[in-house]
Amino acid sequence: QVQLVESGGASVQPGGSLRLSCAASGYTYSMAWFRQAPGKEREGVAGIFPNLGLVGRTYYADSVKGRFTISKDNAKNTLYLQMNSLKPEDTAMYYCAADTDYIGIWYTEKYAFWGQGTQVTVSS
């Protein structure tokens, strides 16, 4: 069983930046960030799969491309989401997801392990 603990959520003004972290307690292969805004379905934000153990292969939702960056520190077993140029529509609960296998479609919700979420609010 892998436990995921997210941190880094906060309230920021539009145009601001935040970095979310997700510490994993055990081995993970596929990892991703999802978010869920009030009254909306949960959606994939970014995913990362290791590529020969070197640079991770990354994927992004169109709505965050060019503004968000997903990365993983394998030594610390921690996933990050750097969020820049934040917009009010980025307001949501952000969840970390992980699996010990290759997921394939990064935005599927078939990940075996999920964190409790961290709240991001973008408002002036």
Secondary structure, 3 states (H helix, E strand, C coil): CCCEEEECCCEECCCCCEEEEEEECCCCCEEEEEEECCCCCCEEEEEEECCCCCCCEEEECCCCCCCEEEEEECCCCEEEEEECCCCHHHCEEEEEEEECCCCCCCCCCCCCEECCCEEEEECC
